[in-house]
Amino acid sequence: MPDKILVEIIEKHLSYEIDMLRLTYEKLEAGAQSLDKTIHDALIESFCVHARSLSYFFANKKGFQKDAEEDAIASDFTTDQFVALDLKPFECSIRRLNKQIFHLTKGRKIDDDEKFNVLGDKDGSGLLKLIEQGIARFTTTLQPSMPKLKCKTLPITVFAAPPSSATTGTAAQTVAGNVFGLLTAKPDGK
């Protein structure tokens, strides 16, 4: 019988994290910039929170704080066949995300082109695509004693943008958000 806390994580918390990541991405891609600015910015923050949490989870990366040993990682739930995500291609994106959303730093960027871009191939869309791969690996390598992952949302297929365009999927704009003046939505993709 698996640990009660691990069962709770897979049945409630992990599914919630995945559903929120997908739903916030879909809202932003569908044009959430037409919403109230505060709601738009909250969607960007939410996407970033869940993207960071899930990318670390599926990369088997625990936090750096004193109680990091309490952090759950994918390998706590899977067989030895699980292959952790490689976050190296997204190190710059995660660094931008951390500086813009999670930390007040002197390294925050003002130029939109240097900010974390939720719908950008190198940032949010690319990270989402990687996380979806992690979810697929995770579900196929769960320990037999673990309950199945029960998300309310379907996986998102992220399509690469044409080389001349900065958009992804069906988005008609590039979103880099505007959290406390840190991120902006740009209709022209520039």
Backbone bond lengths (Angstrom), bond angles and torsions (degrees), N, CA, C in turn:
res aa  C-N    CA-C-N  psi(-1)  N-CA   C-N-CA  omega(-1)  CA-C   N-CA-C  phi
1 M - - - 1.461 - - 1.531 109.18 -
2 P 1.342 118.09 128.53 1.469 120.01 -179.94 1.524 112.07 -70.33
3 D 1.302 115.16 158.48 1.463 122.81 177.77 1.523 109.74 -56.11
4 K 1.343 116.09 136.23 1.473 122.46 -177.69 1.535 112.05 -57.36
5 I 1.317 116.68 -38.83 1.467 120.57 -179.65 1.526 110.53 -67.49
6 L 1.326 117.49 -40.25 1.475 120.07 178.34 1.520 110.99 -64.23
7 V 1.328 116.55 -38.63 1.471 120.33 177.24 1.527 109.75 -62.53
8 E 1.325 116.53 -44.37 1.473 120.28 178.49 1.531 111.13 -61.75
9 I 1.319 116.26 -40.23 1.471 120.04 179.67 1.517 110.38 -62.41
10 I 1.324 117.36 -48.82 1.472 119.56 -176.35 1.530 111.71 -71.34
11 E 1.321 117.30 -35.12 1.467 119.76 -177.78 1.528 113.49 -78.99
12 K 1.313 117.87 -29.99 1.467 119.82 -174.77 1.520 112.91 -118.51
13 H 1.306 116.67 -59.65 1.467 120.60 -168.94 1.529 113.61 -72.83
14 L 1.315 118.08 -45.69 1.462 120.61 -177.94 1.527 110.86 -65.58
15 S 1.323 116.89 -44.56 1.469 120.45 177.58 1.526 110.92 -59.63
16 Y 1.330 116.47 -41.58 1.465 121.24 178.54 1.532 110.45 -61.80
17 E 1.318 117.62 -46.54 1.468 121.14 179.45 1.532 110.87 -58.22
18 I 1.319 115.83 -45.60 1.471 120.41 -179.31 1.522 110.53 -65.83
19 D 1.313 117.36 -47.13 1.471 120.69 179.95 1.528 111.20 -59.47
20 M 1.321 117.49 -43.38 1.469 120.10 -179.64 1.522 112.12 -66.75
21 L 1.325 117.39 -38.97 1.462 120.38 176.57 1.526 110.09 -59.16
22 R 1.317 116.16 -49.61 1.465 120.51 -177.83 1.528 111.93 -65.92
23 L 1.317 116.50 -44.42 1.469 119.78 -177.22 1.529 112.36 -66.67
24 T 1.320 117.38 -40.41 1.466 118.47 179.28 1.525 110.59 -68.60
25 Y 1.325 117.58 -37.96 1.467 120.37 177.08 1.524 109.95 -62.29
26 E 1.335 116.42 -46.79 1.471 120.37 -179.97 1.526 111.24 -60.00
27 K 1.327 117.45 -42.24 1.479 120.61 179.16 1.528 110.60 -63.40
28 L 1.322 117.06 -43.58 1.459 120.30 179.98 1.524 111.23 -66.75
29 E 1.320 116.21 -40.77 1.462 120.65 -179.76 1.530 110.98 -66.40
30 A 1.323 116.47 -33.61 1.464 121.14 -178.28 1.527 112.38 -76.43
31 G 1.325 116.95 -6.67 1.452 118.72 176.63 1.498 114.36 106.91
32 A 1.298 116.76 42.98 1.458 120.62 -179.27 1.520 112.67 -64.99
33 Q 1.342 117.21 -8.49 1.461 119.17 178.28 1.520 111.63 -63.30
34 S 1.323 116.85 -18.11 1.463 119.51 176.88 1.532 111.39 -77.75
35 L 1.318 116.74 -10.70 1.460 121.20 176.94 1.529 110.00 -77.45
36 D 1.302 115.01 170.04 1.449 121.19 172.56 1.532 108.59 -51.62
37 K 1.315 117.28 139.68 1.464 122.79 -177.22 1.522 112.31 -54.72
38 T 1.314 117.56 -40.41 1.462 121.16 -179.65 1.524 110.83 -63.69
39 I 1.319 117.53 -42.31 1.463 121.47 178.98 1.528 109.90 -67.26
40 H 1.314 116.87 -42.80 1.463 121.82 177.53 1.528 110.42 -57.54
41 D 1.330 116.15 -48.73 1.459 120.63 -179.69 1.528 111.23 -64.22
42 A 1.330 116.95 -37.49 1.464 120.82 178.33 1.534 110.93 -64.35
43 L 1.319 117.50 -36.17 1.469 120.64 176.01 1.526 110.78 -63.64
44 I 1.319 116.37 -41.41 1.461 119.84 178.62 1.521 110.28 -64.41
45 E 1.318 116.56 -46.66 1.464 119.83 177.91 1.526 111.02 -58.98
46 S 1.320 117.00 -44.47 1.463 121.28 -179.29 1.526 110.72 -61.68
47 F 1.327 117.10 -45.97 1.470 119.95 178.13 1.524 109.90 -56.71
48 C 1.315 116.54 -46.23 1.461 120.95 -176.71 1.530 111.97 -65.20
49 V 1.311 117.33 -40.22 1.466 121.39 178.51 1.519 110.06 -61.02
50 H 1.322 116.76 -49.39 1.465 120.44 -177.07 1.522 111.77 -71.82
51 A 1.328 117.96 -34.79 1.469 121.02 177.84 1.526 110.69 -63.63
52 R 1.314 116.16 -44.05 1.468 119.07 179.82 1.527 110.58 -65.64
53 S 1.323 117.32 -46.78 1.456 121.40 -179.15 1.529 111.44 -59.12
54 L 1.325 116.28 -47.47 1.469 120.23 -177.00 1.529 112.30 -72.64
55 S 1.314 117.58 -36.34 1.466 118.47 179.69 1.536 109.61 -64.51
56 Y 1.325 117.67 -41.55 1.462 120.05 177.15 1.531 111.09 -66.99
57 F 1.328 117.24 -40.62 1.464 121.47 179.28 1.529 110.90 -58.99
58 F 1.341 117.07 -50.67 1.466 120.53 -176.81 1.529 112.97 -77.80
59 A 1.326 117.43 -10.59 1.467 121.45 173.92 1.535 110.58 -94.52
60 N 1.333 116.42 1.99 1.470 122.19 -177.31 1.529 111.33 58.64
61 K 1.326 115.43 37.94 1.466 121.02 -177.33 1.523 109.20 -108.79
62 K 1.325 115.69 119.10 1.457 120.66 177.67 1.518 109.46 -87.90
63 G 1.305 116.02 163.51 1.457 121.34 179.80 1.515 112.36 -68.81
64 F 1.336 115.00 -179.11 1.459 120.37 -176.67 1.526 112.96 -107.40
65 Q 1.313 117.25 -4.01 1.453 120.61 -177.79 1.531 110.91 -76.42
66 K 1.334 115.66 170.47 1.462 121.41 -175.90 1.514 113.46 -57.79
67 D 1.336 117.65 -35.27 1.460 120.92 -176.63 1.534 112.63 -96.91
68 A 1.310 117.70 24.92 1.468 121.61 -177.85 1.524 113.03 -61.58
69 E 1.317 117.24 -24.31 1.471 118.82 179.37 1.524 111.52 -62.92
70 E 1.326 117.72 -17.40 1.464 121.83 176.85 1.530 112.49 -81.41
71 D 1.326 117.30 -13.98 1.463 120.60 -178.72 1.530 110.31 -65.21
72 A 1.320 115.60 134.81 1.464 120.40 175.12 1.524 108.32 -85.70
73 I 1.311 115.97 142.02 1.466 121.91 175.68 1.522 107.78 -130.86
74 A 1.320 116.13 162.18 1.464 121.41 -173.90 1.528 112.69 -54.57
75 S 1.314 117.16 -40.38 1.469 119.55 -176.84 1.523 113.36 -65.33
76 D 1.336 117.90 -13.98 1.471 120.30 174.36 1.531 111.23 -67.84
77 F 1.322 116.86 -18.61 1.466 122.57 -172.55 1.534 113.54 -114.68
78 T 1.325 116.78 -13.94 1.460 120.47 -168.67 1.526 113.11 -112.48
79 T 1.312 113.78 169.64 1.463 120.67 173.85 1.525 108.63 -80.22
80 D 1.305 116.03 177.68 1.469 120.97 179.24 1.532 112.53 -67.07
81 Q 1.329 117.50 -12.22 1.467 120.72 179.55 1.528 112.92 -74.72
82 F 1.326 117.85 -14.43 1.468 120.14 -179.70 1.527 109.69 -65.34
83 V 1.324 115.08 129.80 1.463 121.41 176.62 1.527 107.23 -107.12
84 A 1.312 115.84 117.05 1.466 121.38 -178.21 1.530 110.40 -65.60
85 L 1.326 115.31 151.21 1.453 120.69 177.34 1.522 110.28 -67.55
86 D 1.306 115.63 145.04 1.461 122.07 173.96 1.526 107.13 -97.98
87 L 1.319 117.22 110.76 1.464 121.77 -177.44 1.527 113.04 -88.23
88 K 1.324 118.08 -1.75 1.465 120.24 -176.98 1.529 113.23 -53.72
89 P 1.341 119.93 -43.47 1.468 118.74 179.51 1.539 113.14 -63.68
90 F 1.322 117.05 -15.69 1.468 120.96 -176.79 1.527 112.66 -112.99
91 E 1.336 117.89 13.29 1.463 120.61 -179.08 1.529 112.08 -56.40
92 C 1.327 117.17 -43.96 1.476 120.59 179.86 1.523 110.60 -65.70
93 S 1.316 117.18 -41.93 1.467 120.97 179.07 1.519 111.15 -62.91
94 I 1.316 116.98 -44.45 1.462 120.91 -179.48 1.535 109.89 -67.29
95 R 1.311 116.50 -36.81 1.469 119.53 176.82 1.527 110.29 -62.43
96 R 1.349 117.11 -44.55 1.477 120.76 177.57 1.525 110.60 -62.59
97 L 1.306 116.50 -43.90 1.463 121.29 178.55 1.530 110.32 -59.12
98 N 1.323 117.36 -46.45 1.465 121.02 179.79 1.522 111.92 -62.44
99 K 1.322 117.28 -42.12 1.462 120.87 -178.05 1.528 111.89 -70.52
100 Q 1.316 118.10 -32.94 1.461 121.54 -176.25 1.522 113.73 -87.33
101 I 1.303 117.75 -32.84 1.460 120.47 -172.25 1.524 111.98 -108.52
102 F 1.317 117.62 -43.79 1.459 120.37 -167.96 1.518 115.63 -99.17
103 H 1.322 117.37 -19.34 1.461 119.28 -174.77 1.521 110.89 -135.58
104 L 1.308 116.03 138.59 1.461 120.29 169.37 1.516 106.11 -85.64
105 T 1.326 115.88 106.52 1.452 119.82 -177.22 1.521 110.61 -127.03
106 K 1.302 114.89 162.81 1.465 121.25 174.68 1.517 110.55 -74.59
107 G 1.332 116.59 -10.75 1.464 121.86 -177.66 1.518 114.44 -92.88
108 R 1.324 117.63 9.46 1.469 119.53 178.65 1.518 109.84 -64.49
109 K 1.309 115.10 143.59 1.461 120.83 -177.31 1.518 110.77 -97.42
110 I 1.307 115.47 147.54 1.460 122.47 176.35 1.521 109.70 -102.33
111 D 1.330 116.53 -35.36 1.457 122.34 -178.81 1.533 109.80 -70.90
112 D 1.333 116.72 123.70 1.466 121.28 -177.61 1.528 112.91 -55.47
113 D 1.327 117.67 -34.13 1.465 120.79 -178.37 1.525 112.99 -67.97
114 E 1.331 117.09 -17.07 1.458 121.14 -179.27 1.526 112.40 -99.48
115 K 1.338 117.31 -2.25 1.463 121.88 -176.94 1.524 111.54 -90.58
116 F 1.326 115.22 159.80 1.466 120.78 174.93 1.519 108.77 -61.63
117 N 1.329 116.78 128.16 1.452 123.36 -175.70 1.532 108.62 -111.72
118 V 1.317 117.82 106.84 1.469 122.01 -174.72 1.523 112.27 -56.08
119 L 1.328 117.98 -41.83 1.466 120.15 -178.07 1.521 113.36 -96.24
120 G 1.311 117.80 6.82 1.462 121.29 -178.85 1.516 112.52 -80.06
121 D 1.331 115.85 143.38 1.469 121.83 -179.87 1.524 112.34 -57.87
122 K 1.334 116.82 -37.03 1.465 120.38 -177.23 1.521 111.93 -83.33
123 D 1.307 118.16 -16.94 1.461 121.36 -175.84 1.521 111.10 -113.51
124 G 1.329 117.53 -107.25 1.460 122.52 -172.19 1.524 114.86 -60.91
125 S 1.327 117.30 -49.25 1.470 119.37 -178.35 1.521 111.41 -64.69
126 G 1.316 115.83 -41.07 1.461 119.48 178.17 1.518 112.04 -66.25
127 L 1.328 116.30 -40.91 1.457 120.67 178.28 1.530 110.96 -66.51
128 L 1.338 116.38 -39.78 1.462 120.19 176.43 1.529 110.80 -61.23
129 K 1.315 116.93 -43.57 1.464 121.09 178.96 1.533 110.39 -59.82
130 L 1.327 116.28 -42.57 1.464 120.82 178.85 1.528 110.63 -65.74
131 I 1.319 117.28 -42.89 1.472 121.01 179.39 1.524 110.44 -63.43
132 E 1.328 117.57 -40.11 1.475 120.21 177.18 1.528 110.21 -60.39
133 Q 1.329 117.84 -36.69 1.465 120.88 175.35 1.528 110.28 -64.51
134 G 1.328 115.90 -40.55 1.462 120.08 177.62 1.519 112.12 -62.69
135 I 1.336 115.82 -40.89 1.469 120.31 178.20 1.528 109.96 -61.79
136 A 1.319 116.46 -44.70 1.471 120.60 -179.95 1.528 110.91 -62.33
137 R 1.320 116.86 -45.05 1.475 120.46 177.92 1.531 110.56 -61.27
138 F 1.314 115.22 -43.39 1.459 121.75 -177.86 1.535 110.83 -60.61
139 T 1.319 116.87 -49.47 1.465 120.32 -175.81 1.528 112.42 -66.57
140 T 1.330 117.28 -27.70 1.467 119.63 -179.63 1.521 113.11 -87.77
141 T 1.334 117.75 -8.04 1.461 119.86 -178.85 1.531 112.61 -123.35
142 L 1.332 116.94 17.65 1.469 120.19 177.90 1.528 110.62 -59.16
143 Q 1.316 116.61 142.20 1.458 120.51 173.27 1.532 108.00 -59.80
144 P 1.322 118.48 141.28 1.479 120.77 -178.54 1.526 114.13 -55.52
145 S 1.322 118.07 -28.28 1.466 120.60 -178.57 1.536 113.04 -80.98
146 M 1.316 116.76 -9.11 1.472 120.21 -177.72 1.532 110.97 -84.77
147 P 1.342 116.31 145.19 1.468 118.61 174.52 1.530 109.68 -69.48
148 K 1.310 116.02 156.77 1.465 121.42 178.40 1.523 109.85 -71.21
149 L 1.305 115.62 149.83 1.457 122.39 175.64 1.526 107.70 -73.01
150 K 1.331 117.53 129.77 1.464 121.62 -175.76 1.524 110.46 -122.94
151 C 1.319 115.31 82.35 1.465 120.47 177.21 1.519 109.56 -84.85
152 K 1.320 116.06 150.36 1.461 121.54 176.45 1.518 111.43 -88.47
153 T 1.321 116.46 -12.95 1.464 121.71 -178.02 1.519 110.28 -108.54
154 L 1.317 114.83 157.41 1.462 121.02 176.06 1.525 109.39 -91.99
155 P 1.330 116.57 155.94 1.467 118.72 176.80 1.527 110.89 -57.64
156 I 1.317 115.74 148.73 1.467 121.18 177.80 1.516 108.51 -101.43
157 T 1.315 115.67 128.96 1.448 121.10 174.17 1.514 107.26 -93.43
158 V 1.310 115.93 120.18 1.457 121.22 -179.70 1.517 107.59 -98.35
159 F 1.322 115.58 123.53 1.451 120.86 179.38 1.516 109.15 -96.45
160 A 1.309 116.00 137.25 1.465 119.72 177.45 1.518 109.28 -69.09
161 A 1.311 115.34 142.82 1.458 121.24 179.65 1.524 109.72 -78.94
162 P 1.333 117.16 151.70 1.461 119.51 173.38 1.528 108.90 -58.75
163 P 1.332 118.35 150.15 1.455 120.43 -176.04 1.523 114.58 -54.16
164 S 1.316 118.47 -29.77 1.458 120.47 -177.20 1.520 112.94 -87.13
165 S 1.324 117.16 -4.34 1.460 120.65 -176.22 1.513 110.68 -116.48
166 A 1.325 116.48 147.87 1.462 121.00 178.03 1.521 111.19 -99.90
167 T 1.333 117.83 9.07 1.460 119.96 -177.43 1.509 110.53 -95.86
168 T 1.330 116.10 162.53 1.458 122.09 176.82 1.508 109.36 -132.29
169 G 1.317 115.91 158.94 1.470 120.06 177.49 1.511 110.05 53.74
170 T 1.310 116.69 -129.81 1.455 121.33 -179.62 1.517 111.63 -102.04
171 A 1.311 116.47 7.26 1.466 119.44 -177.80 1.513 110.59 -67.30
172 A 1.321 115.22 137.30 1.452 120.57 178.86 1.522 110.71 -102.04
173 Q 1.292 116.81 12.54 1.459 120.28 -179.91 1.513 109.59 -150.05
174 T 1.303 115.95 166.11 1.445 121.44 171.46 1.512 106.77 -100.46
175 V 1.322 116.57 130.21 1.453 119.25 178.41 1.513 107.60 -110.33
176 A 1.286 115.61 125.43 1.447 120.17 171.45 1.523 107.75 -120.98
177 G 1.335 117.37 3.82 1.443 125.28 172.71 1.512 116.02 74.61
178 N 1.307 116.73 -174.02 1.453 121.43 175.55 1.523 110.88 -158.56
179 V 1.313 115.75 64.84 1.445 120.86 -179.65 1.518 108.16 -84.49
180 F 1.316 116.16 113.94 1.458 122.28 -178.79 1.528 110.60 50.43
181 G 1.335 116.51 40.08 1.452 120.61 178.40 1.519 113.09 77.65
182 L 1.318 116.69 12.46 1.461 119.46 -176.20 1.507 113.27 -94.49
183 L 1.321 116.91 -28.08 1.454 121.68 -174.69 1.504 109.16 -130.26
184 T 1.326 117.65 153.24 1.449 119.99 179.90 1.517 111.76 -138.06
185 A 1.326 116.67 154.75 1.464 121.52 174.48 1.522 106.33 -99.73
186 K 1.323 115.99 131.34 1.462 120.07 -175.91 1.525 109.40 -122.29
187 P 1.342 119.11 108.57 1.447 121.24 -176.84 1.524 113.94 -62.77
188 D 1.316 118.86 -27.62 1.466 120.04 -176.57 1.514 112.71 -89.54
189 G 1.315 118.45 -2.34 1.454 121.89 177.56 1.517 113.05 77.16
190 K 1.330 119.06 7.42 1.468 121.59 -179.30 1.491 110.97 -107.34
